[in-house]
């Protein structure tokens, strides 16, 4: 099963910069998970498709669809729990 974490961010977003090191650590721990950084300014169509209204927004998906969605800075433990629920 494919598990993907989509990280919706913008360069001007302060909380997004806080989220980055948390995601970098998790990316090292979960090599089978596909981590995608999506700049909402450059990829507005994707942000609209996922109905992103606040930053940062994290969307965790697997082959069945969206498993979890986080808005705002999210701690590693919460993300790990969602990744495991998604099958990572």
PDB file with SEQRES, HELIX, SHEET and CRYST1 records, atoms N, CA, C and O in Angstrom:
SEQRES   1 A   88  UNK UNK UNK UNK UNK UNK UNK UNK UNK UNK UNK UNK UNK          
SEQRES   2 A   88  UNK UNK UNK UNK UNK UNK UNK UNK UNK UNK UNK UNK UNK          
SEQRES   3 A   88  UNK UNK UNK UNK UNK UNK UNK UNK UNK UNK UNK UNK UNK          
SEQRES   4 A   88  UNK UNK UNK UNK UNK UNK UNK UNK UNK UNK UNK UNK UNK          
SEQRES   5 A   88  UNK UNK UNK UNK UNK UNK UNK UNK UNK UNK UNK UNK UNK          
SEQRES   6 A   88  UNK UNK UNK UNK UNK UNK UNK UNK UNK UNK UNK UNK UNK          
SEQRES   7 A   88  UNK UNK UNK UNK UNK UNK UNK UNK UNK UNK                      
HELIX    1 AA1 UNK A   14  UNK A   29  1                                  16    
HELIX    2 AA2 UNK A   44  UNK A   49  1                                   6    
HELIX    3 AA3 UNK A   76  UNK A   86  1                                  11    
SHEET    1 AA1 4 UNK A  34  UNK A  39  0                                        
SHEET    2 AA1 4 UNK A   4  UNK A   9  1                                        
SHEET    3 AA1 4 UNK A  57  UNK A  62 -1                                        
SHEET    4 AA1 4 UNK A  65  UNK A  71 -1                                        
CRYST1    1.000    1.000    1.000  90.00  90.00  90.00 P 1           1          
ATOM      1  N   UNK A   1       0.842  -1.184   0.000  1.00  0.00           N  
ATOM      2  CA  UNK A   1       0.000   0.000   0.000  1.00  0.00           C  
ATOM      3  C   UNK A   1       0.886   1.245   0.000  1.00  0.00           C  
ATOM      4  O   UNK A   1       1.853   1.332   0.756  1.00  0.00           O  
ATOM      5  N   UNK A   2       0.545   2.194  -0.848  1.00  0.00           N  
ATOM      6  CA  UNK A   2       1.294   3.439  -0.936  1.00  0.00           C  
ATOM      7  C   UNK A   2       0.752   4.434   0.082  1.00  0.00           C  
ATOM      8  O   UNK A   2      -0.451   4.691   0.139  1.00  0.00           O  
ATOM      9  N   UNK A   3       1.652   4.989   0.883  1.00  0.00           N  
ATOM     10  CA  UNK A   3       1.281   6.021   1.849  1.00  0.00           C  
ATOM     11  C   UNK A   3       2.001   7.303   1.457  1.00  0.00           C  
ATOM     12  O   UNK A   3       3.210   7.304   1.227  1.00  0.00           O  
ATOM     13  N   UNK A   4       1.247   8.393   1.383  1.00  0.00           N  
ATOM     14  CA  UNK A   4       1.795   9.689   0.985  1.00  0.00           C  
ATOM     15  C   UNK A   4       1.446  10.736   2.032  1.00  0.00           C  
ATOM     16  O   UNK A   4       0.321  10.787   2.527  1.00  0.00           O  
ATOM     17  N   UNK A   5       2.425  11.569   2.360  1.00  0.00           N  
ATOM     18  CA  UNK A   5       2.182  12.733   3.210  1.00  0.00           C  
ATOM     19  C   UNK A   5       2.392  13.967   2.354  1.00  0.00           C  
ATOM     20  O   UNK A   5       3.495  14.219   1.869  1.00  0.00           O  
ATOM     21  N   UNK A   6       1.332  14.732   2.170  1.00  0.00           N  
ATOM     22  CA  UNK A   6       1.415  15.973   1.405  1.00  0.00           C  
ATOM     23  C   UNK A   6       1.537  17.130   2.390  1.00  0.00           C  
ATOM     24  O   UNK A   6       0.684  17.310   3.259  1.00  0.00           O  
ATOM     25  N   UNK A   7       2.600  17.907   2.248  1.00  0.00           N  
ATOM     26  CA  UNK A   7       2.876  19.049   3.112  1.00  0.00           C  
ATOM     27  C   UNK A   7       2.600  20.317   2.313  1.00  0.00           C  
ATOM     28  O   UNK A   7       3.395  20.702   1.456  1.00  0.00           O  
ATOM     29  N   UNK A   8       1.466  20.966   2.595  1.00  0.00           N  
ATOM     30  CA  UNK A   8       1.112  22.212   1.919  1.00  0.00           C  
ATOM     31  C   UNK A   8       1.722  23.362   2.705  1.00  0.00           C  
ATOM     32  O   UNK A   8       1.463  23.509   3.900  1.00  0.00           O  
ATOM     33  N   UNK A   9       2.533  24.178   2.036  1.00  0.00           N  
ATOM     34  CA  UNK A   9       3.289  25.231   2.703  1.00  0.00           C  
ATOM     35  C   UNK A   9       3.421  26.440   1.775  1.00  0.00           C  
ATOM     36  O   UNK A   9       3.030  26.402   0.609  1.00  0.00           O  
ATOM     37  N   UNK A  10       3.984  27.513   2.333  1.00  0.00           N  
ATOM     38  CA  UNK A  10       4.376  28.683   1.545  1.00  0.00           C  
ATOM     39  C   UNK A  10       5.668  29.221   2.159  1.00  0.00           C  
ATOM     40  O   UNK A  10       5.891  29.098   3.363  1.00  0.00           O  
ATOM     41  N   UNK A  11       6.508  29.813   1.326  1.00  0.00           N  
ATOM     42  CA  UNK A  11       7.785  30.347   1.802  1.00  0.00           C  
ATOM     43  C   UNK A  11       7.602  31.427   2.862  1.00  0.00           C  
ATOM     44  O   UNK A  11       8.452  31.579   3.740  1.00  0.00           O  
ATOM     45  N   UNK A  12       6.502  32.183   2.791  1.00  0.00           N  
ATOM     46  CA  UNK A  12       6.259  33.284   3.723  1.00  0.00           C  
ATOM     47  C   UNK A  12       5.603  32.829   5.029  1.00  0.00           C  
ATOM     48  O   UNK A  12       5.359  33.652   5.911  1.00  0.00           O  
ATOM     49  N   UNK A  13       5.320  31.548   5.164  1.00  0.00           N  
ATOM     50  CA  UNK A  13       4.587  31.000   6.318  1.00  0.00           C  
ATOM     51  C   UNK A  13       5.545  30.630   7.452  1.00  0.00           C  
ATOM     52  O   UNK A  13       6.305  29.668   7.341  1.00  0.00           O  
ATOM     53  N   UNK A  14       5.503  31.396   8.536  1.00  0.00           N  
ATOM     54  CA  UNK A  14       6.354  31.118   9.693  1.00  0.00           C  
ATOM     55  C   UNK A  14       6.118  29.750  10.319  1.00  0.00           C  
ATOM     56  O   UNK A  14       7.078  29.014  10.547  1.00  0.00           O  
ATOM     57  N   UNK A  15       4.858  29.384  10.607  1.00  0.00           N  
ATOM     58  CA  UNK A  15       4.601  28.057  11.185  1.00  0.00           C  
ATOM     59  C   UNK A  15       5.084  26.907  10.285  1.00  0.00           C  
ATOM     60  O   UNK A  15       5.436  25.837  10.781  1.00  0.00           O  
ATOM     61  N   UNK A  16       5.100  27.131   8.968  1.00  0.00           N  
ATOM     62  CA  UNK A  16       5.590  26.097   8.053  1.00  0.00           C  
ATOM     63  C   UNK A  16       7.071  25.815   8.315  1.00  0.00           C  
ATOM     64  O   UNK A  16       7.519  24.672   8.223  1.00  0.00           O  
ATOM     65  N   UNK A  17       7.812  26.851   8.635  1.00  0.00           N  
ATOM     66  CA  UNK A  17       9.246  26.688   8.936  1.00  0.00           C  
ATOM     67  C   UNK A  17       9.435  25.902  10.232  1.00  0.00           C  
ATOM     68  O   UNK A  17      10.423  25.185  10.385  1.00  0.00           O  
ATOM     69  N   UNK A  18       8.491  26.035  11.163  1.00  0.00           N  
ATOM     70  CA  UNK A  18       8.522  25.251  12.399  1.00  0.00           C  
ATOM     71  C   UNK A  18       8.216  23.793  12.109  1.00  0.00           C  
ATOM     72  O   UNK A  18       8.781  22.901  12.742  1.00  0.00           O  
ATOM     73  N   UNK A  19       7.326  23.544  11.155  1.00  0.00           N  
ATOM     74  CA  UNK A  19       6.919  22.180  10.807  1.00  0.00           C  
ATOM     75  C   UNK A  19       8.023  21.419  10.076  1.00  0.00           C  
ATOM     76  O   UNK A  19       8.129  20.201  10.222  1.00  0.00           O  
ATOM     77  N   UNK A  20       8.849  22.120   9.290  1.00  0.00           N  
ATOM     78  CA  UNK A  20       9.854  21.477   8.434  1.00  0.00           C  
ATOM     79  C   UNK A  20      10.762  20.478   9.154  1.00  0.00           C  
ATOM     80  O   UNK A  20      10.874  19.341   8.695  1.00  0.00           O  
ATOM     81  N   UNK A  21      11.426  20.852  10.275  1.00  0.00           N  
ATOM     82  CA  UNK A  21      12.331  19.879  10.897  1.00  0.00           C  
ATOM     83  C   UNK A  21      11.617  18.640  11.424  1.00  0.00           C  
ATOM     84  O   UNK A  21      12.197  17.554  11.452  1.00  0.00           O  
ATOM     85  N   UNK A  22      10.374  18.794  11.837  1.00  0.00           N  
ATOM     86  CA  UNK A  22       9.592  17.639  12.306  1.00  0.00           C  
ATOM     87  C   UNK A  22       9.387  16.669  11.144  1.00  0.00           C  
ATOM     88  O   UNK A  22       9.555  15.460  11.300  1.00  0.00           O  
ATOM     89  N   UNK A  23       9.025  17.204   9.985  1.00  0.00           N  
ATOM     90  CA  UNK A  23       8.798  16.357   8.806  1.00  0.00           C  
ATOM     91  C   UNK A  23      10.095  15.746   8.301  1.00  0.00           C  
ATOM     92  O   UNK A  23      10.105  14.599   7.853  1.00  0.00           O  
ATOM     93  N   UNK A  24      11.187  16.496   8.368  1.00  0.00           N  
ATOM     94  CA  UNK A  24      12.479  15.953   7.923  1.00  0.00           C  
ATOM     95  C   UNK A  24      12.879  14.755   8.771  1.00  0.00           C  
ATOM     96  O   UNK A  24      13.376  13.762   8.241  1.00  0.00           O  
ATOM     97  N   UNK A  25      12.667  14.836  10.087  1.00  0.00           N  
ATOM     98  CA  UNK A  25      12.973  13.703  10.966  1.00  0.00           C  
ATOM     99  C   UNK A  25      12.098  12.495  10.631  1.00  0.00           C  
ATOM    100  O   UNK A  25      12.582  11.364  10.585  1.00  0.00           O  
ATOM    101  N   UNK A  26      10.814  12.740  10.399  1.00  0.00           N  
ATOM    102  CA  UNK A  26       9.899  11.640  10.079  1.00  0.00           C  
ATOM    103  C   UNK A  26      10.221  11.015   8.734  1.00  0.00           C  
ATOM    104  O   UNK A  26      10.078   9.806   8.553  1.00  0.00           O  
ATOM    105  N   UNK A  27      10.654  11.834   7.795  1.00  0.00           N  
ATOM    106  CA  UNK A  27      11.005  11.315   6.473  1.00  0.00           C  
ATOM    107  C   UNK A  27      12.158  10.324   6.577  1.00  0.00           C  
ATOM    108  O   UNK A  27      12.202   9.335   5.845  1.00  0.00           O  
ATOM    109  N   UNK A  28      13.090  10.591   7.486  1.00  0.00           N  
ATOM    110  CA  UNK A  28      14.209   9.671   7.707  1.00  0.00           C  
ATOM    111  C   UNK A  28      13.737   8.375   8.380  1.00  0.00           C  
ATOM    112  O   UNK A  28      14.276   7.301   8.115  1.00  0.00           O  
ATOM    113  N   UNK A  29      12.732   8.485   9.248  1.00  0.00           N  
ATOM    114  CA  UNK A  29      12.217   7.320   9.977  1.00  0.00           C  
ATOM    115  C   UNK A  29      11.293   6.449   9.133  1.00  0.00           C  
ATOM    116  O   UNK A  29      11.166   5.250   9.383  1.00  0.00           O  
ATOM    117  N   UNK A  30      10.650   7.049   8.136  1.00  0.00           N  
ATOM    118  CA  UNK A  30       9.661   6.339   7.322  1.00  0.00           C  
ATOM    119  C   UNK A  30      10.062   6.392   5.849  1.00  0.00           C  
ATOM    120  O   UNK A  30       9.451   7.121   5.068  1.00  0.00           O  
ATOM    121  N   UNK A  31      11.081   5.628   5.464  1.00  0.00           N  
ATOM    122  CA  UNK A  31      11.560   5.690   4.079  1.00  0.00           C  
ATOM    123  C   UNK A  31      10.546   5.187   3.047  1.00  0.00           C  
ATOM    124  O   UNK A  31      10.663   5.511   1.865  1.00  0.00           O  
ATOM    125  N   UNK A  32       9.561   4.408   3.473  1.00  0.00           N  
ATOM    126  CA  UNK A  32       8.570   3.886   2.530  1.00  0.00           C  
ATOM    127  C   UNK A  32       7.428   4.865   2.276  1.00  0.00           C  
ATOM    128  O   UNK A  32       6.617   4.658   1.374  1.00  0.00           O  
ATOM    129  N   UNK A  33       7.363   5.929   3.071  1.00  0.00           N  
ATOM    130  CA  UNK A  33       6.319   6.939   2.885  1.00  0.00           C  
ATOM    131  C   UNK A  33       6.824   7.989   1.907  1.00  0.00           C  
ATOM    132  O   UNK A  33       7.967   8.437   1.996  1.00  0.00           O  
ATOM    133  N   UNK A  34       5.958   8.377   0.971  1.00  0.00           N  
ATOM    134  CA  UNK A  34       6.309   9.419   0.006  1.00  0.00           C  
ATOM    135  C   UNK A  34       5.935  10.775   0.608  1.00  0.00           C  
ATOM    136  O   UNK A  34       4.761  11.053   0.853  1.00  0.00           O  
ATOM    137  N   UNK A  35       6.939  11.607   0.840  1.00  0.00           N  
ATOM    138  CA  UNK A  35       6.722  12.948   1.379  1.00  0.00           C  
ATOM    139  C   UNK A  35       6.732  13.936   0.223  1.00  0.00           C  
ATOM    140  O   UNK A  35       7.703  14.002  -0.532  1.00  0.00           O  
ATOM    141  N   UNK A  36       5.654  14.706   0.082  1.00  0.00           N  
ATOM    142  CA  UNK A  36       5.555  15.689  -0.997  1.00  0.00           C  
ATOM    143  C   UNK A  36       5.395  17.069  -0.390  1.00  0.00           C  
ATOM    144  O   UNK A  36       4.498  17.289   0.425  1.00  0.00           O  
ATOM    145  N   UNK A  37       6.256  18.003  -0.778  1.00  0.00           N  
ATOM    146  CA  UNK A  37       6.111  19.398  -0.379  1.00  0.00           C  
ATOM    147  C   UNK A  37       5.396  20.130  -1.510  1.00  0.00           C  
ATOM    148  O   UNK A  37       5.841  20.107  -2.657  1.00  0.00           O  
ATOM    149  N   UNK A  38       4.293  20.773  -1.175  1.00  0.00           N  
ATOM    150  CA  UNK A  38       3.489  21.458  -2.185  1.00  0.00           C  
ATOM    151  C   UNK A  38       3.401  22.938  -1.811  1.00  0.00           C  
ATOM    152  O   UNK A  38       2.766  23.308  -0.824  1.00  0.00           O  
ATOM    153  N   UNK A  39       4.044  23.764  -2.611  1.00  0.00           N  
ATOM    154  CA  UNK A  39       4.026  25.213  -2.417  1.00  0.00           C  
ATOM    155  C   UNK A  39       2.679  25.735  -2.923  1.00  0.00           C  
ATOM    156  O   UNK A  39       2.399  25.682  -4.120  1.00  0.00           O  
ATOM    157  N   UNK A  40       1.849  26.236  -2.009  1.00  0.00           N  
ATOM    158  CA  UNK A  40       0.493  26.633  -2.395  1.00  0.00           C  
ATOM    159  C   UNK A  40       0.487  27.825  -3.339  1.00  0.00           C  
ATOM    160  O   UNK A  40      -0.465  27.998  -4.100  1.00  0.00           O  
ATOM    161  N   UNK A  41       1.530  28.651  -3.308  1.00  0.00           N  
ATOM    162  CA  UNK A  41       1.593  29.784  -4.233  1.00  0.00           C  
ATOM    163  C   UNK A  41       1.887  29.314  -5.655  1.00  0.00           C  
ATOM    164  O   UNK A  41       1.354  29.862  -6.620  1.00  0.00           O  
ATOM    165  N   UNK A  42       2.736  28.300  -5.777  1.00  0.00           N  
ATOM    166  CA  UNK A  42       3.110  27.792  -7.101  1.00  0.00           C  
ATOM    167  C   UNK A  42       2.102  26.776  -7.634  1.00  0.00           C  
ATOM    168  O   UNK A  42       1.944  26.628  -8.846  1.00  0.00           O  
ATOM    169  N   UNK A  43       1.427  26.081  -6.730  1.00  0.00           N  
ATOM    170  CA  UNK A  43       0.511  25.003  -7.142  1.00  0.00           C  
ATOM    171  C   UNK A  43      -0.879  25.226  -6.548  1.00  0.00           C  
ATOM    172  O   UNK A  43      -1.385  24.395  -5.794  1.00  0.00           O  
ATOM    173  N   UNK A  44      -1.476  26.340  -6.896  1.00  0.00           N  
ATOM    174  CA  UNK A  44      -2.784  26.693  -6.347  1.00  0.00           C  
ATOM    175  C   UNK A  44      -3.868  25.693  -6.731  1.00  0.00           C  
ATOM    176  O   UNK A  44      -4.806  25.475  -5.965  1.00  0.00           O  
ATOM    177  N   UNK A  45      -3.748  25.087  -7.901  1.00  0.00           N  
ATOM    178  CA  UNK A  45      -4.756  24.111  -8.325  1.00  0.00           C  
ATOM    179  C   UNK A  45      -4.782  22.901  -7.396  1.00  0.00           C  
ATOM    180  O   UNK A  45      -5.854  22.399  -7.057  1.00  0.00           O  
ATOM    181  N   UNK A  46      -3.606  22.432  -6.985  1.00  0.00           N  
ATOM    182  CA  UNK A  46      -3.534  21.283  -6.071  1.00  0.00           C  
ATOM    183  C   UNK A  46      -4.062  21.687  -4.700  1.00  0.00           C  
ATOM    184  O   UNK A  46      -4.805  20.933  -4.072  1.00  0.00           O  
ATOM    185  N   UNK A  47      -3.679  22.879  -4.232  1.00  0.00           N  
ATOM    186  CA  UNK A  47      -4.172  23.372  -2.942  1.00  0.00           C  
ATOM    187  C   UNK A  47      -5.693  23.478  -2.954  1.00  0.00           C  
ATOM    188  O   UNK A  47      -6.350  23.132  -1.972  1.00  0.00           O  
ATOM    189  N   UNK A  48      -6.250  23.951  -4.058  1.00  0.00           N  
ATOM    190  CA  UNK A  48      -7.706  24.048  -4.165  1.00  0.00           C  
ATOM    191  C   UNK A  48      -8.362  22.674  -4.186  1.00  0.00           C  
ATOM    192  O   UNK A  48      -9.410  22.465  -3.573  1.00  0.00           O  
ATOM    193  N   UNK A  49      -7.741  21.747  -4.891  1.00  0.00           N  
ATOM    194  CA  UNK A  49      -8.279  20.383  -4.957  1.00  0.00           C  
ATOM    195  C   UNK A  49      -8.384  19.775  -3.555  1.00  0.00           C  
ATOM    196  O   UNK A  49      -9.342  19.065  -3.250  1.00  0.00           O  
ATOM    197  N   UNK A  50      -7.397  20.058  -2.714  1.00  0.00           N  
ATOM    198  CA  UNK A  50      -7.378  19.521  -1.345  1.00  0.00           C  
ATOM    199  C   UNK A  50      -8.031  20.479  -0.344  1.00  0.00           C  
ATOM    200  O   UNK A  50      -7.992  20.241   0.863  1.00  0.00           O  
ATOM    201  N   UNK A  51      -8.627  21.553  -0.843  1.00  0.00           N  
ATOM    202  CA  UNK A  51      -9.340  22.528  -0.014  1.00  0.00           C  
ATOM    203  C   UNK A  51      -8.469  23.065   1.123  1.00  0.00           C  
ATOM    204  O   UNK A  51      -8.904  23.141   2.271  1.00  0.00           O  
ATOM    205  N   UNK A  52      -7.245  23.431   0.787  1.00  0.00           N  
ATOM    206  CA  UNK A  52      -6.320  23.983   1.769  1.00  0.00           C  
ATOM    207  C   UNK A  52      -6.681  25.442   1.990  1.00  0.00           C  
ATOM    208  O   UNK A  52      -6.695  26.239   1.052  1.00  0.00           O  
ATOM    209  N   UNK A  53      -6.974  25.785   3.240  1.00  0.00           N  
ATOM    210  CA  UNK A  53      -7.356  27.155   3.592  1.00  0.00           C  
ATOM    211  C   UNK A  53      -6.392  27.775   4.600  1.00  0.00           C  
ATOM    212  O   UNK A  53      -6.334  28.999   4.721  1.00  0.00           O  
ATOM    213  N   UNK A  54      -5.635  26.951   5.323  1.00  0.00           N  
ATOM    214  CA  UNK A  54      -4.683  27.412   6.333  1.00  0.00           C  
ATOM    215  C   UNK A  54      -3.379  26.668   6.157  1.00  0.00           C  
ATOM    216  O   UNK A  54      -3.341  25.564   5.613  1.00  0.00           O  
ATOM    217  N   UNK A  55      -2.300  27.295   6.629  1.00  0.00           N  
ATOM    218  CA  UNK A  55      -0.974  26.685   6.518  1.00  0.00           C  
ATOM    219  C   UNK A  55      -0.320  26.581   7.885  1.00  0.00           C  
ATOM    220  O   UNK A  55      -0.568  27.415   8.755  1.00  0.00           O  
ATOM    221  N   UNK A  56       0.509  25.570   8.083  1.00  0.00           N  
ATOM    222  CA  UNK A  56       0.678  24.420   7.199  1.00  0.00           C  
ATOM    223  C   UNK A  56      -0.525  23.477   7.287  1.00  0.00           C  
ATOM    224  O   UNK A  56      -1.204  23.405   8.311  1.00  0.00           O  
ATOM    225  N   UNK A  57      -0.764  22.772   6.209  1.00  0.00           N  
ATOM    226  CA  UNK A  57      -1.752  21.696   6.181  1.00  0.00           C  
ATOM    227  C   UNK A  57      -1.032  20.431   5.742  1.00  0.00           C  
ATOM    228  O   UNK A  57      -0.306  20.429   4.748  1.00  0.00           O  
ATOM    229  N   UNK A  58      -1.241  19.357   6.489  1.00  0.00           N  
ATOM    230  CA  UNK A  58      -0.681  18.054   6.145  1.00  0.00           C  
ATOM    231  C   UNK A  58      -1.836  17.125   5.803  1.00  0.00           C  
ATOM    232  O   UNK A  58      -2.832  17.068   6.523  1.00  0.00           O  
ATOM    233  N   UNK A  59      -1.697  16.399   4.701  1.00  0.00           N  
ATOM    234  CA  UNK A  59      -2.707  15.418   4.292  1.00  0.00           C  
ATOM    235  C   UNK A  59      -1.995  14.078   4.135  1.00  0.00           C  
ATOM    236  O   UNK A  59      -1.037  13.952   3.372  1.00  0.00           O  
ATOM    237  N   UNK A  60      -2.479  13.087   4.867  1.00  0.00           N  
ATOM    238  CA  UNK A  60      -1.915  11.740   4.789  1.00  0.00           C  
ATOM    239  C   UNK A  60      -2.912  10.869   4.045  1.00  0.00           C  
ATOM    240  O   UNK A  60      -4.078  10.766   4.426  1.00  0.00           O  
ATOM    241  N   UNK A  61      -2.430  10.244   2.973  1.00  0.00           N  
ATOM    242  CA  UNK A  61      -3.280   9.416   2.111  1.00  0.00           C  
ATOM    243  C   UNK A  61      -2.681   8.024   1.962  1.00  0.00           C  
ATOM    244  O   UNK A  61      -1.478   7.818   2.121  1.00  0.00           O  
ATOM    245  N   UNK A  62      -3.555   7.083   1.653  1.00  0.00           N  
ATOM    246  CA  UNK A  62      -3.103   5.777   1.181  1.00  0.00           C  
ATOM    247  C   UNK A  62      -3.944   5.435  -0.048  1.00  0.00           C  
ATOM    248  O   UNK A  62      -4.646   6.295  -0.580  1.00  0.00           O  
ATOM    249  N   UNK A  63      -3.875   4.207  -0.489  1.00  0.00           N  
ATOM    250  CA  UNK A  63      -4.581   3.814  -1.711  1.00  0.00           C  
ATOM    251  C   UNK A  63      -6.097   3.977  -1.596  1.00  0.00           C  
ATOM    252  O   UNK A  63      -6.795   4.072  -2.606  1.00  0.00           O  
ATOM    253  N   UNK A  64      -6.602   4.008  -0.358  1.00  0.00           N  
ATOM    254  CA  UNK A  64      -8.046   4.141  -0.139  1.00  0.00           C  
ATOM    255  C   UNK A  64      -8.510   5.590  -0.082  1.00  0.00           C  
ATOM    256  O   UNK A  64      -9.712   5.852  -0.089  1.00  0.00           O  
ATOM    257  N   UNK A  65      -7.571   6.539  -0.024  1.00  0.00           N  
ATOM    258  CA  UNK A  65      -7.937   7.951   0.049  1.00  0.00           C  
ATOM    259  C   UNK A  65      -7.298   8.639   1.240  1.00  0.00           C  
ATOM    260  O   UNK A  65      -6.303   8.162   1.787  1.00  0.00           O  
ATOM    261  N   UNK A  66      -7.877   9.763   1.637  1.00  0.00           N  
ATOM    262  CA  UNK A  66      -7.326  10.546   2.747  1.00  0.00           C  
ATOM    263  C   UNK A  66      -7.603   9.837   4.067  1.00  0.00           C  
ATOM    264  O   UNK A  66      -8.740   9.473   4.369  1.00  0.00           O  
ATOM    265  N   UNK A  67      -6.541   9.650   4.843  1.00  0.00           N  
ATOM    266  CA  UNK A  67      -6.642   8.989   6.142  1.00  0.00           C  
ATOM    267  C   UNK A  67      -6.729  10.032   7.254  1.00  0.00           C  
ATOM    268  O   UNK A  67      -7.503   9.880   8.199  1.00  0.00           O  
ATOM    269  N   UNK A  68      -5.932  11.086   7.132  1.00  0.00           N  
ATOM    270  CA  UNK A  68      -5.878  12.106   8.184  1.00  0.00           C  
ATOM    271  C   UNK A  68      -5.481  13.437   7.580  1.00  0.00           C  
ATOM    272  O   UNK A  68      -4.776  13.498   6.573  1.00  0.00           O  
ATOM    273  N   UNK A  69      -5.947  14.501   8.214  1.00  0.00           N  
ATOM    274  CA  UNK A  69      -5.638  15.863   7.776  1.00  0.00           C  
ATOM    275  C   UNK A  69      -5.310  16.670   9.022  1.00  0.00           C  
ATOM    276  O   UNK A  69      -6.060  16.650   9.998  1.00  0.00           O  
ATOM    277  N   UNK A  70      -4.191  17.379   8.987  1.00  0.00           N  
ATOM    278  CA  UNK A  70      -3.778  18.220  10.106  1.00  0.00           C  
ATOM    279  C   UNK A  70      -3.646  19.653   9.614  1.00  0.00           C  
ATOM    280  O   UNK A  70      -3.118  19.902   8.531  1.00  0.00           O  
ATOM    281  N   UNK A  71      -4.129  20.592  10.419  1.00  0.00           N  
ATOM    282  CA  UNK A  71      -4.001  22.011  10.098  1.00  0.00           C  
ATOM    283  C   UNK A  71      -3.233  22.670  11.232  1.00  0.00           C  
ATOM    284  O   UNK A  71      -3.568  22.508  12.405  1.00  0.00           O  
ATOM    285  N   UNK A  72      -2.194  23.418  10.863  1.00  0.00           N  
ATOM    286  CA  UNK A  72      -1.326  24.039  11.866  1.00  0.00           C  
ATOM    287  C   UNK A  72      -0.142  23.140  12.155  1.00  0.00           C  
ATOM    288  O   UNK A  72      -0.060  22.017  11.656  1.00  0.00           O  
ATOM    289  N   UNK A  73       0.781  23.649  12.970  1.00  0.00           N  
ATOM    290  CA  UNK A  73       1.969  22.865  13.311  1.00  0.00           C  
ATOM    291  C   UNK A  73       1.530  21.626  14.076  1.00  0.00           C  
ATOM    292  O   UNK A  73       0.802  21.717  15.065  1.00  0.00           O  
ATOM    293  N   UNK A  74       1.981  20.467  13.606  1.00  0.00           N  
ATOM    294  CA  UNK A  74       1.564  19.183  14.175  1.00  0.00           C  
ATOM    295  C   UNK A  74       2.784  18.458  14.707  1.00  0.00           C  
ATOM    296  O   UNK A  74       3.819  18.392  14.044  1.00  0.00           O  
ATOM    297  N   UNK A  75       2.657  17.912  15.910  1.00  0.00           N  
ATOM    298  CA  UNK A  75       3.772  17.220  16.550  1.00  0.00           C  
ATOM    299  C   UNK A  75       4.013  15.850  15.907  1.00  0.00           C  
ATOM    300  O   UNK A  75       3.109  15.245  15.330  1.00  0.00           O  
ATOM    301  N   UNK A  76       5.242  15.389  16.025  1.00  0.00           N  
ATOM    302  CA  UNK A  76       5.668  14.129  15.397  1.00  0.00           C  
ATOM    303  C   UNK A  76       4.803  12.952  15.832  1.00  0.00           C  
ATOM    304  O   UNK A  76       4.474  12.093  15.013  1.00  0.00           O  
ATOM    305  N   UNK A  77       4.431  12.900  17.110  1.00  0.00           N  
ATOM    306  CA  UNK A  77       3.666  11.756  17.619  1.00  0.00           C  
ATOM    307  C   UNK A  77       2.323  11.636  16.905  1.00  0.00           C  
ATOM    308  O   UNK A  77       1.883  10.534  16.577  1.00  0.00           O  
ATOM    309  N   UNK A  78       1.674  12.776  16.665  1.00  0.00           N  
ATOM    310  CA  UNK A  78       0.368  12.752  15.990  1.00  0.00           C  
ATOM    311  C   UNK A  78       0.513  12.311  14.538  1.00  0.00           C  
ATOM    312  O   UNK A  78      -0.311  11.555  14.024  1.00  0.00           O  
ATOM    313  N   UNK A  79       1.565  12.790  13.882  1.00  0.00           N  
ATOM    314  CA  UNK A  79       1.804  12.415  12.489  1.00  0.00           C  
ATOM    315  C   UNK A  79       2.133  10.928  12.397  1.00  0.00           C  
ATOM    316  O   UNK A  79       1.633  10.226  11.518  1.00  0.00           O  
ATOM    317  N   UNK A  80       2.987  10.449  13.322  1.00  0.00           N  
ATOM    318  CA  UNK A  80       3.346   9.023  13.321  1.00  0.00           C  
ATOM    319  C   UNK A  80       2.122   8.144  13.503  1.00  0.00           C  
ATOM    320  O   UNK A  80       1.982   7.122  12.832  1.00  0.00           O  
ATOM    321  N   UNK A  81       1.244   8.535  14.402  1.00  0.00           N  
ATOM    322  CA  UNK A  81       0.028   7.767  14.635  1.00  0.00           C  
ATOM    323  C   UNK A  81      -0.814   7.666  13.355  1.00  0.00           C  
ATOM    324  O   UNK A  81      -1.340   6.603  13.027  1.00  0.00           O  
ATOM    325  N   UNK A  82      -0.930   8.784  12.645  1.00  0.00           N  
ATOM    326  CA  UNK A  82      -1.697   8.793  11.395  1.00  0.00           C  
ATOM    327  C   UNK A  82      -1.005   7.983  10.308  1.00  0.00           C  
ATOM    328  O   UNK A  82      -1.665   7.296   9.529  1.00  0.00           O  
ATOM    329  N   UNK A  83       0.321   8.059  10.252  1.00  0.00           N  
ATOM    330  CA  UNK A  83       1.068   7.267   9.256  1.00  0.00           C  
ATOM    331  C   UNK A  83       0.856   5.781   9.504  1.00  0.00           C  
ATOM    332  O   UNK A  83       0.673   5.014   8.559  1.00  0.00           O  
ATOM    333  N   UNK A  84       0.880   5.376  10.750  1.00  0.00           N  
ATOM    334  CA  UNK A  84       0.668   3.963  11.085  1.00  0.00           C  
ATOM    335  C   UNK A  84      -0.755   3.545  10.750  1.00  0.00           C  
ATOM    336  O   UNK A  84      -0.983   2.441  10.255  1.00  0.00           O  
ATOM    337  N   UNK A  85      -1.710   4.424  11.021  1.00  0.00           N  
ATOM    338  CA  UNK A  85      -3.114   4.136  10.677  1.00  0.00           C  
ATOM    339  C   UNK A  85      -3.284   3.969   9.173  1.00  0.00           C  
ATOM    340  O   UNK A  85      -4.115   3.191   8.706  1.00  0.00           O  
ATOM    341  N   UNK A  86      -2.461   4.732   8.413  1.00  0.00           N  
ATOM    342  CA  UNK A  86      -2.529   4.667   6.953  1.00  0.00           C  
ATOM    343  C   UNK A  86      -1.844   3.431   6.376  1.00  0.00           C  
ATOM    344  O   UNK A  86      -2.014   3.103   5.202  1.00  0.00           O  
ATOM    345  N   UNK A  87      -1.057   2.741   7.232  1.00  0.00           N  
ATOM    346  CA  UNK A  87      -0.396   1.520   6.764  1.00  0.00           C  
ATOM    347  C   UNK A  87       1.084   1.646   6.555  1.00  0.00           C  
ATOM    348  O   UNK A  87       1.694   0.783   5.923  1.00  0.00           O  
ATOM    349  N   UNK A  88       1.689   2.712   7.077  1.00  0.00           N  
ATOM    350  CA  UNK A  88       3.145   2.901   6.913  1.00  0.00           C  
ATOM    351  C   UNK A  88       3.904   2.001   7.862  1.00  0.00           C  
ATOM    352  O   UNK A  88       5.135   2.015   7.875  1.00  0.00           O  
TER     353      UNK A  88                                                      
END                                                                             
